[in-house]
Structures are given as C-alpha cells and as structure tokens.
Amino acid sequence: VQPWLSNGCCWVLHAEVGASSDQAMLAGFLLLAFGTVPWQQHVREHLAEQARPRLANEASLQLVPVRGRVRRPVQRQEQRGVARGPQLRPNTSDVSLHLVRQPLDHYDATDTRSWTQRVFVRRAFFDGTGPVFVCVGGEGPPLDASSLVASPHCNDAVELAAVVGALLVAVEHRYFGPSADVRPLPSFDTESLRYLSSSQAVEDLINVHAAVSLNYSLTHRNRWVTFGGSYPGLVAGYARLRLPHLFHAAVSSSSPWKAVVDMPQYNNGVASALANTAVGGSANCASTVRDGHAELLLALRTEEGRRDLEASFNLCDKGALDTRTLALAWAGGGAIFVGAQSNNPGCSDPACDIRTICELLSQPSDDPPTSTAAEPTASTFSSSTTAAQSATVQPSTEPTPVQVGGMLLELQALRRLAAVNAKQRAGACIPTMELDPTVALAELLNTSSPARAWPYQTCAEYGFFQTCEVGSECPFARGALSLSGSFEMCRRAFGISAAEVAVHVARTNARYGGNRPAASRVLFINGDVDPWSALGVLASPDGNRSEPVYLAAGASHHSWTHPADSIVQPSVRRAKELVWHYVTQWLHEIDVSF
C-alpha cells in the first residue's frame, strides 16, 4: 500500500456479477485517491475492498477434519477475467486451507482466549523431503489460495518451490483476515487492538510451524524459509532473527526495517524516481511536477484561482477547494498520481508509470514561461486564514505575483499537471469524498471497522508518517502535508499521543535492530525507484557474509515477488535470480545445533 498500500503492493479490485452500481463506483474512485496521507489511503482501499462482491462459492466451502484439526479444500475456480486485460484467476484446486488455533496473547499465560488463523498449504511439488517455504501475510489484501499459485505476494517462493520440491505455506496475519472467524476479537476498539503487533505475529508462526509439521510429518531436515514483501517482509525477517532454530533463512523484500516517526524520505524518493532516467524520468520532469505544485499553491490563495483549479482538474463539486484541510491534503499528496512505489514499465493505461507521465509533461507547449516568483508554501496559502476561519479558505487580499484571471493558461507547469490528471482519470471528475481527510478519519473512529488495524500499528510500532515539508525534496506542495494530521489521527482514533508514538518507534528499533539487524541467512532486496528503500537494509550489517543486500536499479516495491512472466526489467529478473541463488545455497548449509 504507500505503506498502507497494503503491504506496499497493489490492491486489485473488480466489480463482479451482482455488484450494485454504488459498489462499483466506490471501488472505482477510491483506488484513485491522489492527494491523501497514507493512513487515509489505507482506509479508502479497505472500503473499496469491502465493496467488492465475493464469488458465489467463496463463502460456501465446507470444513473437513484432518488429524485432529480442520482443513477446508479450496475448490477449483472457474477461470474468468479479473481487474483488467486478459488476467485469469489461478487454478487453486491443489491448495488446502487449515485453521490453526492461536492464543490471543502469547505473553500472558493466564489469558486462555484463542482464535483461528488461516493457513494455506500447497504440496504439489513436495515429496516429503524438501524444504518449507512460508509466504508471510500482512496488512494488505488478505492472502488467499492464489498466493501459492500466482500472485504479487510471494511468487519468488512459488517458482523456486517447483525447482527444489518445497512445501508451500501461506500464513494470514492476525487482524487482517477477510471474515470474523479469523479475527482475534470481534471489535477493533483500541483495547482489542493491543493484541495486534509484529511480535505477536512472530509468535503465531511458532504454532503454525508446529501444526504444519504435525500434519505433514515434517522433521528438522525439512528446512523452513520465510518470504515476504514490505511489512510481511519485516515479519519474515523477524522470524529468522528471533526464531533461528525454527526458520532456517528468510527473504525480506522492500522492507522498511528502520522505523521512523517523520518520513520525508518517502516523497523525497518520489522526486528521485521522477528524475531517474532508468525508468524514463528526467530532471526536467521532476522540476515540472515540483513547479506545478508551487503554482497550484499560488492558485489556491484566491477564490478565482480555486475555481480555475476545480475546472481544470475536473473536481465534481464547485467550492470543494474552499475547505482548507481538503485543499491542503490534495496539494500535499499530489494533484497527479506518481506511482513510484508501484511503478510498472509494462503498464498500458495512460500516464500509468513514470515514463509515460514524464512524456506527457515534456510535450511541447506554446504556453508563456512559468512565473519566476519565489516558491510558495502551504503557509503562504494559509497566512491570511485566522484560527476562527481554519475550516474554510478565505480570499486573500495580498498581491500575487501572477494574474488571477485565466491563471491556468499562464502557469505552464500547472497546466501540464492538469493534462496528466485528465489522462489518468479518463475524463471522470474527482469526487469531493475522495479528497476529504475527514471521511477517512470518520471510518477510523468507527471501532467496528477493520480499517483501524494498520493505522493502529503505525501509531503503536512504526510511525512511517509520510510528509511533504518545506526544505525537503518533496515534488508536491511543500508544507501542505505535515505530521500534525497523523498525530491527530493517533490521538483521536487510538488515544496515543505524539510523545507515545515516538517511544513506540524507538522501542521497535531497539527490539529488531533498525536497519542493522544482527541476523544471519537473511537476504535484503530493495528497488531504487521504491521510496521505501530509504528505510531498508541497504548496507550489509556483516559485510555480506550472511546478510547480503541487493539494490535493483529501476525496480519498484518488491516487483521481483511478482510472477516471472509479468517482469520486463532485467534488474528485476536479476533480483529474482538472486533470491534463488541465496536460498538454494542456504538450504545446503548445516546448522551446528543439528
């Protein structure tokens, strides 16, 4: 997800037969939530996933007993198109689903409450002697049977399993399941969420190891390797770090090992991606995006400028930008979508990757030169707004360095941003609901909403609050996206103060070692286009002896975990080859304890 782009990956939503027009519309526009801070984006993705109708047989599978536990055979799905293009639903007929009992709290022996965790198993390549490859779930779309056949989650493991004869296991993360029977508690209030943590998730893997070992008659000779991308890659690495006697090795892909409160590095990384020639970027492209957002802030200062913006960017409601919080969220998060994290050079939609965005931005124009006035910031936009007027932007009486009338015809970079937005939106208007941060916050204040889970973890463990600050390299409206909104979310939704967030982040780094973990047989892979790479393990903590690192040029967020036939970049194919190289090498290493 952005991080909450669900495990940093992509949500693939589609309206199926039986979807109402309202559901289809919701699923469509919530995925285009430009101009929002990450926790808001996560909430919108959750709502869109909730709107997706399920397959007719998705809720009708029968449980059957297996050696004292239960297993649900995953029925063969009829192949049908999903999302876009010729994609087909994978054949999952050889994947079984086990439900494993887990303690609610691994650290309190007096608490006897428990819950059931979903664990998928595929033994198509396994003859009893091979290793066990574990695909670790996380905050993104819930893992399902397709995770062990073809998906963006762990296809590096799936493809290698066929070569080395591995048993494939996919483990859903507590609190991130699709139905009530796999959630530790029915409520998502703060008291219930206190059992949601990375350390509890690692403890869950102990019981998964025991249950799968029992059901499939495994011994210590069946070596376990964990795989994951983004937050699941953290949990995969933590399992090797904390439980080396159970997990022989780990592959941690695009994982932000260093927790931080303030994360300007994310949008700094977006700026770097826009200038990265390996993916079609350029210095001129990055400066056009930056200048366009500076001009956008100038336009926001006047009523006429705001009307011009609403018309040029096709906002559905006139007057929407008069609400200050909404206008700043849009400007600070980006008036166009720059998917550095999800950049896919093989995409085909208009302005869908950095190359096609930059091509549009560089097209010749007859526009007059951009104003050379000093770059405005969000404080410029709000300087004429008093505390009593903070909810609504008032027309400024200050002179501006540009003519207001016909402004968008005179501001070249902003005009080009509007052209990119039109391509990305395919002519559809931008609903006010999509830009309004109060919509996402209202969902988080609903204690029955599963959307609260990942934002809670950011407040209680990681921070990762992405900002667009004055003095940073953020390519959007600098000063419009600060820490205050994320701190307010933590306080109002979970009762966690800014000072407590800082304590929690420091404790996470102390527990796991930040971006210098003292582990062994852990492979750390990142892509240099991925903004999350700034918090990853980029320098081997032990000189590449047992904690090797690789930075894939031009690669986005764990793109090498995707199916091989979808990969078009040589550097990404190289990253997948390195996974195979190190894992197969490590499988032949013998632990002294054995």
TIKEMI-304647 format. One record per residue (C-alpha): z, y, x. Coordinates in steps of 0.1 Angstrom, whole numbers, padded with zeros to 4 digits, always signed. Each point is the difference from the previous one (the first is absolute). Layout:
# TIKEMI-304647
ZYX...
END
This chain:
# TIKEMI-304647
+0000+0000+0000+0001+0038+0022+0030-0022+0005+0006-0004-0034-0036-0008-0002+0016-0031-0004+0006-0018+0032-0024+0026+0012-0029-0018-0014-0022+0006-0030+0007-0007-0037-0030-0016-0017+0002+0008-0037-0023-0011-0027+0000+0002-0037-0007-0034-0015-0009-0012-0035+0027+0012-0024+0008+0032+0019+0005+0030-0022-0020+0032+0008+0032+0017+0008+0010-0027+0025-0035+0001+0016+0002+0037+0003+0035-0001+0015-0010-0027+0025-0030+0021+0010+0014+0034+0006+0033-0010+0014-0017-0015+0030-0015+0034+0009+0032+0018+0004-0010+0024+0027+0025+0027+0008+0033-0019-0005+0028-0009+0024+0002-0038+0008+0028-0010-0024-0019+0017-0028-0031-0020+0009+0020-0032+0000+0012+0007-0035-0035+0007-0012-0012-0032+0015+0028-0019-0017-0009+0015-0034-0036-0009+0005+0008-0036+0009+0022-0002-0031-0029+0011-0021-0022-0028+0013-0003-0027-0026+0008-0036+0012-0023-0029-0001+0004-0022-0031+0014-0029+0020+0021+0022+0024+0031-0004-0020-0006-0035-0014+0005-0022+0031+0025-0029-0004+0027-0008+0024+0004-0036+0013+0029-0014+0020-0005-0008+0037+0028-0017+0020+0028+0018-0018-0018+0033-0002-0028+0013-0021-0037+0005+0007-0026+0018-0021-0035-0012+0007-0023+0030+0002-0030-0008-0023-0035+0005+0012-0012+0034-0011-0035+0005-0014-0019+0020+0026-0006+0035-0013-0007+0034+0014+0030+0023+0008+0003+0036+0010-0035+0008+0011-0032-0016+0013-0005-0038+0004+0037-0009+0008+0010-0033-0014+0035-0013-0008+0010-0026+0026+0003-0036-0009+0038-0006+0001+0000-0035-0015+0017-0015+0032+0029+0025+0000+0033-0009-0015+0029+0023-0010+0036-0008+0008+0030+0019-0013+0028+0001+0026+0036+0010-0009+0014+0028+0020+0034+0016+0001+0001+0036-0014+0020+0011+0030-0002-0021+0032+0029+0020+0015+0026-0006-0027+0010-0037-0003+0022+0009-0031-0031+0012-0019-0015-0032-0016-0028+0018-0018-0035-0012+0008-0037+0005-0008-0033-0019+0003-0025+0010+0027-0037-0008-0003-0015-0019+0030-0036-0011+0000-0011-0030+0022-0034-0013+0009-0004-0032+0020-0038-0004+0000-0001+0000+0038+0034-0016+0007+0005-0037+0010+0037+0002+0007-0002+0007+0037-0012+0036+0001+0018+0033+0000+0011+0021-0030-0015+0034-0005+0021+0024-0022-0016+0030-0018+0028+0024-0006-0001+0021-0032+0011+0035-0004-0001+0031-0021-0037-0001-0009-0018-0020-0027+0020-0032-0005-0012-0030+0020-0018-0026-0021-0018-0032+0007-0031+0019+0013+0021+0011+0030-0004-0034+0015-0038-0002-0007-0016+0034+0004+0018+0034-0002+0008+0030+0022+0035-0012+0006-0001-0028+0026-0035-0013+0004+0005+0000+0037+0024-0028-0006-0021-0017-0027-0031-0002+0022+0020-0013+0030+0018-0026-0021-0033-0018-0006-0004-0003+0038+0035-0011+0010+0009-0020-0032+0028+0023-0012+0020-0002-0032-0004+0034-0017+0030+0017-0017+0001+0034-0017+0034+0014-0008+0005+0027-0026+0025+0028+0009+0031+0004-0021-0004+0027-0027-0038+0001+0004-0010-0028-0023-0022+0005-0031+0024-0014-0026+0037+0000-0009+0007-0036+0010-0004+0008+0037+0020+0033+0001+0036-0003+0013+0013+0021-0029-0016+0012-0032+0008+0037+0007-0013+0022+0027+0029+0023+0000+0015+0010+0033+0028-0025-0002-0025-0028-0004-0023+0013+0027+0028-0002+0026-0011-0037+0004-0035+0011+0010-0003+0003+0038-0020-0013+0029+0031-0019+0013+0004-0018-0034-0037-0009+0001+0003-0015+0035+0030-0021-0013-0022-0012-0029-0024-0014+0026+0028-0024+0012+0001-0017-0034-0038+0000-0003-0001-0018+0033+0025-0026-0012-0017-0006-0034-0035-0003+0014+0012-0022+0029+0017-0023-0025-0029-0002-0025-0026-0007+0027+0021-0021+0024-0003+0025+0029+0018-0003+0033+0006+0024+0030-0034-0011+0013-0016+0019-0029+0001+0035+0015+0003+0029-0024-0019+0032+0006+0004+0031-0022-0028+0024-0009-0001+0034-0017-0015+0034-0001+0018+0034-0004+0035-0006-0014-0005-0037-0004-0009+0000+0037+0034+0015+0007+0017-0028-0019-0022-0025+0018+0011+0014+0034+0036+0003-0011+0000-0037-0009-0010-0009+0036+0024+0026+0015+0031-0011-0020-0008-0037-0006-0019-0013+0031+0014-0035-0005-0019-0002-0034-0031+0021+0007-0020-0008+0031-0022+0031+0001-0011+0030-0021-0030+0022-0005+0010+0036-0010-0031+0019-0011+0000+0038-0005+0037+0000-0004+0021+0033+0005+0029-0014+0020+0015+0034+0006+0017+0014-0031-0001+0038-0003+0012+0025-0026-0027+0025+0004-0035-0014+0006-0025+0027+0010-0016-0027+0021-0018-0013-0031-0020+0030-0009-0004+0008+0037-0017-0034+0002-0022+0009-0029-0012+0030+0020-0007-0022+0030-0019-0024-0021-0022+0028-0014-0009+0009+0036-0005-0036+0012-0036-0005+0009+0003-0038+0000+0002+0001-0038-0024+0029-0006+0025+0028+0003-0003+0032+0021+0020+0030+0011-0022+0021-0024+0008-0023-0029+0038+0002+0007-0002+0038+0002-0020+0002-0032+0027-0019-0019+0027+0021+0016-0017+0033-0007-0009-0010-0035+0037-0006-0009+0009+0033+0017-0025+0017-0023+0014-0020-0029+0034+0016+0006-0016+0034-0001-0016-0008-0033+0033-0012-0015+0015+0035+0006-0019+0016-0029-0005-0009-0036-0038+0003+0003+0001-0022+0031+0019-0027-0018-0026+0001-0029-0028-0003+0026+0018-0030+0016+0005-0017-0034-0037+0004-0007-0014-0009+0034+0023-0031+0004-0004-0009-0037+0036-0001-0011+0002-0012-0036+0024+0028-0011-0004+0037+0004+0032+0015+0014+0012-0032+0016+0002+0017+0034+0024+0027-0013+0028-0025+0003+0011+0005+0036+0014-0035+0007-0032-0016-0012-0023+0024+0019+0019-0006+0033+0001-0037-0005-0038+0000-0004-0006+0023+0030+0025-0017+0023-0012-0035-0007-0037+0008+0002-0026+0014-0025-0023-0029+0011+0008-0036+0008+0000-0008+0037+0008-0036+0002+0007-0003+0037+0025-0028-0007-0025-0019-0021-0032+0011+0018-0027-0025-0006-0033+0006+0018-0016-0027-0022+0007+0018-0033-0028+0011-0022+0015+0026-0024-0008+0037+0005+0023+0017+0026+0020-0032+0003+0007+0000+0037+0004+0025+0028-0037-0002+0011-0014+0008-0035+0026+0027-0006-0009+0017+0033-0037-0003-0007+0005+0018-0033+0021+0027+0016-0025+0006+0028-0031+0004-0023-0018+0033+0007+0011+0029-0023-0012+0035-0007+0036+0011-0005+0012+0031+0019+0025-0005+0028+0036-0010-0009+0026+0027+0001+0016+0005+0035+0033+0011-0015+0032-0016+0014+0005-0035-0015+0022+0003-0031+0029-0025-0007+0017-0011-0032+0026+0027+0007-0028+0026-0004-0008-0016-0033+0036+0002-0012+0011+0032+0016-0004+0020-0032+0018-0025-0021+0037+0006-0007+0025-0027-0005+0000+0006-0038-0038-0004+0000-0001-0031+0022-0014-0023-0027-0031+0022-0005-0023+0018+0024-0002+0037-0007-0031+0021+0009+0005+0016+0035-0002+0037+0004-0005-0003+0038-0034+0008+0013-0020-0030+0011-0025-0002+0028-0027-0014-0023-0016+0012-0031+0014-0019-0030-0030+0002-0023-0024-0028+0007+0024-0012+0027-0013-0035+0003-0035+0013+0007+0014+0018+0030+0024-0025+0015-0023-0025+0017+0024-0028+0009+0017+0000-0034-0034-0002-0017-0008-0031+0021+0033-0016-0009-0009+0005-0037-0033-0017+0006+0018-0030+0015+0025-0001-0029-0029-0001-0025-0016-0029+0018+0033-0019+0002+0008+0006-0036-0035-0008-0013+0002+0030-0023+0033-0009-0016+0025+0027-0005+0035-0002+0017+0027-0006-0026+0031+0023+0003+0022-0031-0002-0015-0013+0032+0011+0030+0020+0033+0008-0016+0029-0012+0022+0024+0001-0029-0018-0030-0016+0007-0022+0029+0036+0012+0002+0005-0007-0037-0011-0036+0006+0025-0004+0028+0028+0013-0022-0007-0029-0024+0025-0026+0013-0020-0028-0016-0032+0008+0020-0010-0023+0029-0017+0030+0016+0035+0010+0012+0002-0028+0025-0020+0012+0030+0010+0037-0003+0036-0013+0001-0007-0018+0033-0014+0031+0015+0032+0019-0009+0023-0029+0011-0018-0013+0031-0031+0017+0013-0007+0036-0010-0037+0001+0008-0002+0033-0019-0035+0014+0007-0003+0037+0003-0026+0027+0006+0019+0026+0019-0007+0033+0016-0005-0006+0038-0013-0036-0006-0035-0013+0003-0002-0008-0038-0035+0006-0012+0012+0011-0035+0019+0030-0012+0027+0004+0026+0034+0008-0013-0007-0013-0035+0014-0035+0005+0036+0001+0014+0030-0023+0002+0017+0017-0029-0020-0019-0027+0008-0034+0015+0037+0009+0005+0002+0012-0036-0015-0034-0011+0026-0019+0020+0028+0021-0015-0011+0000-0036-0013-0036-0002+0025-0018+0021+0029+0023+0008-0008-0001+0037+0004+0033+0019-0022+0014+0028+0028-0007+0025+0004-0035-0013-0038-0006+0004+0003+0010+0037+0029-0024+0005-0019-0029-0016-0031+0007+0021+0021+0000+0032+0017-0033-0010-0034-0017-0006-0012+0010+0035+0033-0012+0015-0002-0034-0019-0036-0008+0010-0006+0020+0032-0025+0026-0014-0033-0002+0018+0015-0018+0029+0013-0033-0016+0014-0025+0024-0018-0031-0013-0024-0026+0014-0033-0015-0012-0007+0029-0023-0035+0015-0001-0002+0037-0009-0034+0012-0011-0010+0034-0013-0031+0020-0007-0005+0034+0015-0014+0015-0033+0030-0012-0019+0026+0029-0003+0028-0026+0000-0008-0010+0036+0020+0029+0012+0032-0018-0009-0011-0034+0012+0007-0019+0032-0028+0014+0022+0015-0008+0034+0013-0035+0006+0038-0001+0004-0003-0027+0026-0032+0008+0018-0021-0023-0021+0018-0031+0011+0010-0012-0035-0004+0031-0021-0037+0009+0004-0016+0030-0017-0035+0009-0010-0014+0033-0013-0034-0006-0018-0023+0030+0004-0014+0013-0033+0022-0024-0020+0020+0009-0032+0031-0015-0014+0002-0038+0008-0037-0004-0007-0001-0031+0021+0021-0018-0025-0028+0002-0025-0026-0028-0005-0023-0003+0031-0032+0004-0021+0011+0035-0011+0005+0013+0036-0028+0021+0015+0017+0015+0031+0000-0019+0033+0034+0014+0009+0015-0014-0032-0017-0034+0007+0016+0002+0034+0034+0006-0015-0004-0031-0021-0010-0020+0031+0031+0012+0018+0022-0013-0029-0016-0034+0004+0003+0001+0038+0037+0008+0002+0010-0022-0030-0018-0031+0014+0015+0007+0034+0035+0004-0013-0003-0032-0021-0001-0019+0033+0030+0016+0015+0032-0020-0001+0034+0015-0008+0028-0008+0024+0023-0008-0029-0023-0030-0009
END
